[in-house]
Amino acid sequence: MRYLKLIGALFFTLLISSCSSEQSLQEYYVNNAENPNFISFDVPASLLNLEKVELTEDQKEAVSSLKKLNVLAFTKNESNTAEFEAEKLKVKSILKNAEYSELMTINTSFGKATIQVKGEDDTLDELIIYGNNTDKGFLLIRVLGDNMNPASLMQAIQAMQNSDMNIDGLKQLGNLLKG
């Protein structure tokens, strides 16, 4: 019986020590979905209305690899500045994880943004767009798919620009970005 307790205690210790204390991006989304400082919604690829757009074969292939977009936006105001700074640090810490590779950094009218990818060079599982504005808040978009080809993904983004997206959540997001 004594050995059984010792083995159980050892197993429990190994189990706890093997668990990563780092938060994943998925966990971050789930933990903040109900936070009143955030706007959170998912957009299935089918709601992008891409079937109504004339697509090339490359674009069709890229679109078929998309599953959905997860959108999480922190809306900054005068009373949540400290939380904004803390949440911004959390996101940056998560994105520094070795599983993400920075593809590019861009300056937009909203603020500075980074595009990061998760997956192999020729087949991506996730594309992350993170942008922040010190006055308005930050935006975190996860583009999820199956074996997305980076080159084809650019084709899909071009196709999205030609689509007729009419989604209430995207309107809310547009209002956030306009300030």
N, C-alpha and C positions, 0 to 999 in steps of 0.2 A: 504494500500500500504506500509505503514511504517513497519507493522508487517511482511509483505512478504519479505522485504529487510532484516529485522533482522533474520528471519528464514533462508533465503538464506545464509546470512553471517555465521550463526551458523553452518549450514549444511556443508559449504565449509571448515570451520575451523576444524570440526570433521573429514571430509574426509582427509584433509591434515595430521592431527595429527595421524590418524589411519594407514596411510601408513608407512611401514617400510623404514627406511633410509639405512638399510643394503642391500648391493648388493648380489644377489644370484649368485651361480656358473654359472648358465645358462646365466645370464646377463653379467657376466664377459667374458664368451666365446664369446658372440655376440659382445660386445664392443671392443674386441681385435682381432677379426677375420681378419680385414683389416689392422691392425697395422703391418708395415714392420719388426718389431722386432720379430714377432711371425710367426710360421708355424701353420696353422690350417686346419684340415680336419676331416671329418666324415667317418667312415667305417661301412656300414651296415653289420649286422651279415652274410648276404648271401654271401658277398665277402670274408669271411674267408675260403671258400672252405671246410667247415667241412663236407659237404655231401659226399666228396670223401674219407673221413677217416673212417676206421672201428671203430664204436662207441659202447660202452656198452649201456644198457638201461638207466642207470643213466646219462651218458654223453649226450645221445639224448634228455632226459628231460631237462637237463641244457641248452643245445644249443637252444632248442626250446623256452626257456624263454628269450634269449638274443635278443635285438633289434638292437643296434648299439654301436659303440665306438666313442666318441668325443675326439679328440686329439688336444691339444694346447701346443705348445712348444715355450719358449722364447729363442732366440739365442743371447747369450751375446757376445759382442765384446768390444774393447777398448773405443769406443765412447758412449756406452749406459749403463755404470756401474751404474750410479745414477738411471736410469729408471729400471734397473734390480732389484736393492735393493727395490725400491718403489713397483714394481709389486709383488715381493716375499712377502712383508708385506701384500699387499692386499689379495693375495691367502691364506696366513696363517690366516688372519682375517676371511675370508669367511669360511674356514674349521674349525674354532673354534666354529662356530654356533652349537647350541644344537641339530640341526637335523642330524648332522653327528657324528658318533661314531668311534673312532680310533680302528681298528682291530689289526694292528701291525706296527712296525717300523723295517725297514731292511736296512742293508748297502749293496750296490751293487758296481760294478766296476765304475758305473756312479757317484754315490754319495749316500747320505742318502735318503731314500724313506719312505713314510707312505702309508698305505692302510686304507681307511676309508669307512664306509658304511652308507647308508641312507635307513631307512625302519625298519621294525620289525625284531626281532631276527631270525624268521624262513622264512620271505619273504622280500627280499631286492628289492628296486626299483633302486638303484644306488650303484655302487662301484667306489670309487675314488682312483686313484693311483697318488701320487704327489712325485716327486723327484727333487732335485736340486743339482747343481754342481757349486761352486763359480767361476769356470773358463769358463764353457760352457753355463750355463743357467739353465732353469728348464723345467720340463715336467709335464703336467697335463692330465690325461686320465680319462674320465668318461665312465664307462661300464653301459649302460642303458638296462633295461629289465622289464619284467612283473613278479612280484612275484618270483624273483630268490631265490633259496634255497642256502644258503651259502655253505653247503657241496657239493651240486651238482655243484656249481660254480667252485669249485676246480677241479672237474671232467672235466668241460668245458675248463678250463685253460690247463689241461693235453692234451685234445683233440686238442687245438689250437697249441700246441707244435708239434703235428704230422701232422698238415695241411700244405697245399702248398699255403701259402699266397704270392701273387705277386702283390703288390699294390704300385703304384708310390709314394704316400704320405708316406708309411711306409719306402720306400727306402730313402726318404729325411730325415725322422726322424732318421733312422740308421746312416746317414751321420752326423747329428747333434750330436748324442751321441758319435760317434767315434772321433769327433773333427777334 
